[in-house]
């Protein structure tokens, strides 16, 4: 299953933020990029707009982009564009 499919499946099973972060961490370990992860999550967020899990996707996007506490960042860099 690809990254988008993993996240979408996890959301359908009501995964928690730590579980979603684990999926992104595994994606990163396989060589996935921060920008691609963020773009994919934005695409997923658009599909879940106004759904109860949209806030969860936004929280995950913050962890990917680095707009969170340093211990919650998945990449060291802050995504700037």
KAURHU-V963740 format. One record per pair of residues at least 4 apart in sequence whose ideal C-beta (glycine too) atoms are under 6 Angstrom apart, sorted by sequence separation. I is the first residue (numbers start at 1). J is the second residue. D is the distance in whole Angstrom. If there is no record, write none. Layout:
I_J_D, I_J_D
This chain:
1_5_4, 15_19_4, 28_32_5, 32_36_6, 61_65_6, 68_72_4, 1_6_5, 10_15_4, 15_20_5, 27_32_4, 32_37_6, 48_53_6, 62_67_4, 63_68_5, 48_54_5, 62_68_5, 66_73_5, 48_57_6, 63_72_5, 10_20_6, 64_74_6, 63_74_5, 45_57_4, 66_78_4, 10_23_6, 24_37_6, 44_57_6, 66_79_6, 65_79_4, 7_23_6, 41_57_6, 6_23_5, 41_61_5, 3_27_5, 38_64_5, 37_64_5, 38_65_6, 4_40_5, 3_40_6, 7_44_6, 20_60_5, 34_75_4, 38_79_6, 11_53_5, 17_59_6, 21_63_6, 34_79_6, 24_74_5
